[in-house]
Amino acid sequence: MPYIGRAPTASITKLEDADQDTKIQVEESSDEDIIRFDIAGAEDFTMTANTFTAAASSIVALDDGAVGTPALTNTGDLNTGVYFPAADTVGVTTGGTEQFRFGSNPIPGGSKNMLINGAMMVNQRGSTSISGGTTVQSLDRFALTFYDAGATDAAATITRDSDSPDGFGQSMKIDCTTIATGGGDYNYVYQRIEAQNLQHLKYGTADALTCTFSFWFKTTITGIYSAYFYHIDANYTYIREFTVAESDTWEFFQVTLPGYTATNFDNNTGPGLEVGITLASDSATGAVDTWQSGGDTGGSNNQVNGLSSTSNNIYTTGWQFEVGSVATDFAHEDIGTILQKCYRYYWRFSATNGANYNVAHNISTTACQTMFVPPAQLRDSGWSLETTGSAADYRIAVGGSTTACSVVPAKHVSNTDIVAVTWTVASGLTAGGSSRPQEANVSIYLAVDAEL
């Protein structure tokens, strides 16, 4: 073996420099079978059979790598491993797709998804419809707004559907029944997040966190669509584009949202952030990839009209909004957990098989009151009581007789823990006595609406 800067000796067991403080040794002691790497007078690394060891003060430094060619990988699977996408950040990639990013995506103690019912599993309202100039709630926690100033107002029917990508059982289906003709239209589907649930994003500070919105989307009309984020307390919006490449095919999308450093969310039960997808927009358009003033800029200038054909059905599911700059696997939850979260904002209930709602206390000869305990604390005491049918669909039973209500049931008191309802008849009640409100029509229901 040749030596560097020195004449060879009889025993060839090392390669070293002239001053002998940097060397590779293969026999520091007799037959030890260890290769030693000394640099500047200190042993940094050793190699034994099948093992490479770095000394406690030594570092094994790798190139940054890339998502498809990670720096640390294994033989035969070169697109799976670890790479370094940015300073102080470690990315984990499998099959050439980043799955997690340490330094950006936290490992949360609770649910990482700030959206509720993102898998579209709960649909207390059933089928709903929307037309121009209105906003409607649809599947639990989701709403649609159709603002139309064109010659024809767009309209659609919204249902829950079993058409869904692998890993999901339900989706939201938006069936276009009347086209949007342009001239000032913008139409979108969204969910609002309660402001007090956003405090950990550190908005209003230099440390405001980046988040990622991911979702599945399927539609007939291809082209550029918009995902948007509306900071309600600041009245600022951020728009990101995504491109539907294939017609009537489920595609997965993710877009990032940089934190807003100027204004925090109010720490209350009101709406803080609106996360949505624009279906059509030709007037309220805005710049992309920047925070901009105003809340009516939900679509980019390149937005296609996804409501231009009554043959178009739009499907979406798997909505997730999480801290971090890369989407992670969807956080599936059991149906009981999702229901409890939804009940905070909307709770529909009815009498069993058209029988009694509850025992009521008669406060006069014409009115009685019942109290219900909602399955979850309501978001706000300003909830409204949603009724169906007419006054005649409700009745009050006393003894063996019943009397039809003269008006539909009404909210009695504002409270987040108790739902108090007043029932009214023309006459026949005994003040201070008891009675039994009932359904006269088994298809009706009552609902408590505390939506954002």
Long-range contacts (C-beta under 8 A, 24 or more apart in sequence): 67-91, 67-93, 67-96, 67-97, 67-98, 68-93, 68-96, 91-326, 98-326, 99-326, 99-328, 99-329, 100-326, 100-328, 101-324, 101-325, 101-326, 104-210, 104-323, 104-324, 104-325, 104-326, 105-322, 105-323, 105-324, 105-325, 105-326, 105-328, 106-323, 106-324, 108-323, 111-331, 111-333, 112-320, 112-322, 112-323, 112-328, 112-331, 113-320, 113-321, 113-322, 113-330, 113-331, 114-193, 114-197, 114-198, 114-211, 114-321, 114-322, 115-141, 115-191, 115-193, 115-275, 115-319, 115-320, 115-321, 116-140, 116-141, 116-191, 116-338, 116-341, 116-342, 116-345, 117-141, 117-142, 117-338, 117-341, 117-342, 118-215, 118-317, 118-318, 118-319, 118-320, 118-330, 119-168, 119-169, 119-170, 119-317, 119-318, 119-330, 119-332, 119-333, 119-338, 120-160, 120-164, 120-168, 120-170, 120-171, 120-172, 120-317, 121-169, 121-170, 121-335, 121-338, 122-335, 122-338, 122-339, 122-342, 123-159, 123-160, 124-342, 124-346, 124-347, 124-348, 124-447, 125-346, 125-348, 126-159, 127-157, 127-158, 127-159, 128-157, 128-158, 128-159, 129-155, 129-156, 129-157, 129-158, 129-177, 130-155, 130-156, 130-158, 131-155, 131-178, 132-185, 137-346, 137-449, 137-451, 138-172, 138-189, 139-172, 140-342, 140-345, 140-346, 141-191, 141-341, 141-342, 141-345, 141-451, 142-172, 142-189, 142-190, 142-191, 143-189, 143-190, 143-191, 143-192, 143-451, 144-174, 144-187, 144-188, 144-189, 144-190, 145-187, 145-188, 145-190, 146-180, 146-185, 146-187, 147-184, 147-185, 147-186, 147-187, 147-284, 148-180, 148-184, 148-185, 148-187, 149-183, 149-184, 149-185, 149-283, 150-180, 150-181, 150-182, 150-183, 150-184, 150-185, 151-181, 151-183, 152-178, 152-179, 152-180, 152-181, 153-178, 153-180, 154-178, 154-179, 154-180, 154-181, 154-185, 154-187, 154-280, 154-307, 156-307, 161-315, 163-218, 163-315, 164-216, 164-250, 164-315, 164-317, 165-216, 165-218, 165-250, 165-252, 165-317, 165-318, 167-318, 167-330, 168-216, 168-317, 168-318, 168-330, 170-317, 171-216, 171-218, 171-315, 171-316, 171-317, 172-315, 172-316, 172-317, 173-313, 173-314, 173-315, 174-279, 174-313, 174-314, 174-315, 174-316, 175-313, 175-314, 176-306, 176-307, 176-309, 176-310, 176-311, 176-312, 176-313, 176-314, 177-310, 178-310, 179-307, 179-308, 179-309, 179-310, 180-280, 180-305, 180-307, 180-308, 182-282, 182-305, 183-282, 183-283, 184-282, 184-283, 185-280, 185-281, 185-282, 185-283, 185-305, 185-307, 186-278, 186-280, 186-281, 186-282, 186-283, 186-284, 186-296, 186-298, 186-299, 187-278, 187-279, 187-280, 187-281, 187-306, 187-307, 188-228, 188-276, 188-277, 188-278, 188-279, 188-281, 188-298, 188-299, 189-276, 189-277, 189-279, 189-316, 190-230, 190-274, 190-275, 190-276, 190-277, 191-274, 191-275, 191-276, 191-319, 192-232, 192-271, 192-272, 192-273, 192-274, 192-275, 192-452, 193-271, 193-272, 193-273, 193-274, 193-275, 193-321, 193-452, 194-269, 194-270, 194-271, 194-272, 194-379, 194-452, 195-232, 195-233, 195-265, 195-266, 195-267, 195-268, 195-269, 195-270, 195-271, 195-272, 195-273, 196-265, 196-267, 196-268, 196-269, 196-272, 197-272, 198-265, 198-272, 198-273, 199-264, 199-265, 199-267, 200-323, 201-259, 201-265, 201-323, 202-259, 202-264, 203-231, 203-259, 203-260, 203-261, 203-263, 203-264, 203-265, 204-260, 204-261, 204-262, 204-263, 204-264, 205-261, 205-264, 206-261, 207-259, 208-258, 208-259, 208-260, 208-261, 209-259, 209-323, 210-256, 210-257, 210-258, 210-259, 210-323, 210-324, 210-325, 211-256, 211-257, 211-259, 211-321, 211-322, 211-323, 211-324, 212-254, 212-255, 212-256, 212-257, 212-320, 212-321, 212-322, 212-324, 212-325, 212-326, 212-327, 213-240, 213-254, 213-255, 213-256, 213-257, 213-275, 213-319, 213-320, 213-321, 214-252, 214-253, 214-254, 214-255, 214-318, 214-319, 214-320, 214-322, 214-327, 214-330, 215-252, 215-253, 215-254, 215-277, 215-316, 215-317, 215-318, 215-319, 215-320, 216-250, 216-251, 216-252, 216-253, 216-315, 216-316, 216-317, 216-318, 217-242, 217-244, 217-250, 217-251, 217-253, 217-277, 217-314, 217-315, 217-316, 218-248, 218-249, 218-250, 218-251, 218-314, 218-315, 218-316, 219-244, 219-247, 219-248, 219-306, 219-312, 219-313, 219-314, 219-315, 220-247, 220-248, 220-309, 220-311, 220-312, 220-313, 220-314, 221-247, 221-304, 221-305, 221-306, 221-308, 221-309, 221-312, 222-246, 222-247, 222-304, 223-302, 223-304, 224-300, 224-302, 224-303, 224-304, 225-277, 225-278, 225-279, 225-303, 225-304, 225-306, 226-277, 226-278, 226-281, 226-288, 226-298, 226-299, 226-300, 226-303, 227-253, 227-255, 227-275, 227-276, 227-277, 227-278, 228-274, 228-275, 228-276, 228-277, 228-278, 228-297, 228-298, 228-299, 229-257, 229-273, 229-274, 229-275, 229-276, 230-273, 230-274, 230-276, 230-295, 230-298, 231-260, 231-263, 231-265, 231-272, 231-273, 231-291, 232-270, 232-271, 232-272, 232-273, 232-274, 232-295, 233-263, 233-264, 233-265, 233-266, 233-272, 234-260, 234-262, 234-263, 235-293, 235-294, 235-295, 236-260, 236-262, 236-263, 236-291, 236-292, 236-293, 236-294, 236-295, 237-286, 237-291, 237-292, 237-293, 237-294, 237-295, 237-297, 237-298, 238-289, 238-290, 238-291, 238-292, 239-286, 239-287, 239-288, 239-289, 239-292, 239-297, 239-298, 239-299, 239-300, 240-288, 240-289, 241-288, 241-300, 241-302, 250-315, 252-318, 254-326, 254-327, 256-325, 258-291, 260-291, 269-379, 269-380, 270-380, 270-452, 271-452, 275-319, 275-321, 277-316, 278-303, 279-306, 279-307, 279-314, 280-304, 280-305, 280-306, 280-307, 280-308, 339-375, 340-375, 340-376, 341-376, 343-374, 343-375, 343-376, 344-376, 344-377, 344-378, 344-379, 344-450, 345-379, 345-449, 345-450, 345-451, 345-452, 346-447, 346-448, 346-449, 346-450, 346-451, 347-374, 347-375, 347-376, 347-378, 347-419, 347-447, 347-448, 348-386, 348-445, 348-446, 348-447, 349-445, 349-446, 349-447, 350-439, 350-442, 350-444, 350-445, 350-446, 351-437, 351-438, 351-439, 353-442, 354-438, 354-439, 354-440, 354-441, 354-442, 355-438, 355-439, 356-397, 356-436, 356-437, 356-438, 357-421, 357-436, 357-437, 357-438, 357-439, 357-446, 358-436, 358-437, 359-434, 359-435, 359-436, 360-396, 360-423, 360-434, 360-435, 360-436, 360-437, 361-432, 361-434, 362-429, 362-430, 362-431, 362-432, 362-433, 362-434, 362-435, 363-422, 363-431, 364-429, 364-431, 365-427, 365-428, 365-429, 365-430, 365-431, 366-406, 366-424, 366-425, 366-426, 366-427, 366-429, 367-422, 367-423, 367-424, 367-425, 367-429, 368-396, 368-422, 368-423, 368-429, 368-434, 368-435, 368-437, 369-412, 369-420, 369-421, 369-422, 369-423, 370-420, 370-421, 370-423, 370-437, 371-418, 371-419, 371-420, 371-421, 372-418, 372-419, 372-420, 372-421, 373-417, 373-418, 373-419, 374-417, 374-418, 374-419, 374-448, 377-416, 377-417, 378-415, 378-416, 378-417, 378-419, 378-448, 378-450, 379-416, 379-450, 379-451, 379-452, 380-416, 380-450, 381-414, 381-415, 381-416, 382-414, 382-450, 383-411, 383-414, 383-416, 383-419, 383-448, 383-449, 383-450, 384-411, 384-448, 384-449, 384-450, 385-409, 385-410, 385-411, 385-419, 385-421, 385-446, 385-447, 385-448, 385-449, 386-446, 386-447, 386-448, 386-449, 387-444, 387-446, 387-447, 388-443, 388-444, 388-445, 388-446, 389-441, 389-443, 389-444, 392-440, 393-439, 393-440, 393-441, 393-444, 394-423, 394-437, 394-438, 394-439, 394-440, 394-444, 395-437, 395-438, 395-439, 395-440, 396-423, 396-425, 396-428, 396-429, 396-435, 396-436, 396-437, 396-438, 397-435, 397-436, 397-437, 397-438, 398-428, 398-429, 398-430, 398-433, 398-435, 398-436, 402-438, 402-440, 403-427, 403-428, 404-440, 409-437, 409-446, 419-448, 421-446
